[in-house]
Structures are given as C-alpha cells and as structure tokens.
Amino acid sequence: MRRIVPTLVIGVVLLGGPVACGGVNTEELQREAVGCSTYFTVLNEQILSGDPAFADRVMAALVDPAATDADARAETINRTLVDMAGGTDAWRAEMEPGEVATLESEQAALARRHVAEDRSAEAAERISTCVDTWDRLKR
C-alpha cells in the first residue's frame, strides 16, 4: 500500500500538472474550436457576400505567396478549416445553450468586424490560432 499511494499521487500530479500550471485542457480547446468554427463560417459568408478579395489578403498574410510551397500550405490551411467546421458539432452539442449563443455571437461579431474594417492581418492571426487549436486537439 505504501508504494501505491506515492505512485498514484505522482501520476495525478503528472497528469494534472499542465492544467494546474496554466496549460489548456481538452475541454477548453474544444470550446475554442467551436468558436473557430463559427468564426470561419461567418467569415466565409461575409467574404462571399461582400469582399471576395479579402480572402486573398488573408491567405497572403498566412502564407508567403513567393514561397515555393505556398500552394501546399494554403491547401493545408483550407483543409484544416473545413475539417474544423464539420468536426465540432458534437462538442457544440455538449455545451450549455447559453454558452454556445454567447460564443457564436462573439465570434460572428469578430468575423464581421474583420471584414467590414478590412482587417486581414487580424483575420489571418485568428485563423492561425484556430489551425493551431485544431492541430493540438488532433494530437
């Protein structure tokens, strides 16, 4: 019994350590992914209805057009965003309805503002964060 307790305590500390030290847990990443999904969906709607060239400016901020692998990198980003948009439904369903409504409202407003104010650099930064979030969830 003496050996089990210290080992168990060490195991709990090791497993809980990243969260206790300010790391992001899976539930927080899932919530972020749900927000990203909303952001990306509204961003696409805004781009298609108002400023199709905005998408080019965002992608240019994400991927250097002169890079030899620019097309492949852009394709990877686009594929990740599409996967995210379709892959968050179960997490969204697990969230409280009020939390979902608040998150969707915030992210929709952010996407609309980015397009309306031609903030392609900020949109690119948000998309980059979303791609990183999705990658962390998929590890």
N, C-alpha and C positions, 0 to 999 in steps of 0.2 A: 504494500500500500504506500509506503514511503516514496518509492520510485515513481509511482504513477502520478501522484499529486504534483510534484515539481515538473514532471514532463508535461502534464496537462496544462499547468499554468504557463509554461514556456510556449506551448503550442498556441494557447489563446492569445498570448502577448504577440507572438509572431504573426498570427492571422489578423489580429485586430490592430496591430501596430500602424500600418499605413493609414487606416481611417483615423485612429487616435492622434496621429501626427499630422493631421490636416490633409491626408490623401482623400481622393474622391472615391466613394463606394459605387458599386454597380447600380444601385437604385438612383443615385444622383446622375450617373452617366446616362441611364435610360431616360430620365426626365429631360436631360439636356438634349438627347437625341430626338425626343418627341417635339421639343421646341424647335430644333433644327429642321425637322420635317415640315412643320408649319411655316417656318421662315422661308424655306426653299420653295414650297408650293406657292405661297403668296408672292414671293419674288418673281417666280416664273410668270404668274398671272399678270403682274404689273409690267414686266418686260414685254410680254406678248401684246398687251393692250396699249402700251404707251411708247416704249423706247427700246426697240429690238437691239440697237447698237450698244445699249448698256451692258448686255451680256458679253459682248466682245471686250469692253473695257474692264469688266470684272475678271474675265479669263486672262487678259493681258497682265492684270495685277497679280494673278495667281501663278501664272506660268510665263516665263520669258519667251515671247514669240520667236526670238532668234535662237533659242536652244535647239539642239539637234533632236532632242526627244520631246519637243513641245507638244506635238500631236498626241503622243502616247500618254504624256502626263495629263493633258486636258481630258482625254478619254477616260483615264482612271478616275479623275475627279468627278466627271459627269456620271460614270457608272456607280461610284460610291454614293453620290447624292440620290440617284434613282433607287438604289438599294435601300438607303435610309428612308426615303419617302414611303416605300412599300413595306418596310420592316419594323415599323414602330407601332402598328395597330394594337398588338397585344399589350404593350406597355401602356399605351394611351388608355386602354380599357381597364387597366388595373388602378389607374389614378382616380382620385376623387374628382367628380364632375366640376366642382368649383375651381379646383387647381388646374384642370385642363382648360377651362374657359379663360382663366387669368393668363395662363401661359400662351394660349393661342392669341389672345388679344394683344399681349405684349410683343410677341414675335411678328404678328401681322402688321402692327403699327411700325415696328422697326424696319421691316422689309419695304413697306410703302414709303417711309421716310427716306430710306437709302435711294430708292429710285427717283422719287419726287425731287430730292435735293442733289441728284447726280453724285451720290457718294459711293462711287465704285470701289474705292480703296477700302472703305469700311465694310462694304458688302463682301469683298474678297477676304477680308480678315474674318468676318463671321463664317463664311463658307469654309475657310481653312480650319477654324476651330471646330466646325461641325464634322469635317472629314477626320480630324484627329480624334474626336469623340467616338465616331463610328469605328475607327481602327482600334481604339482602346477596348471597346465593347466586344469586338470580334476576336481579340487575343485570347 
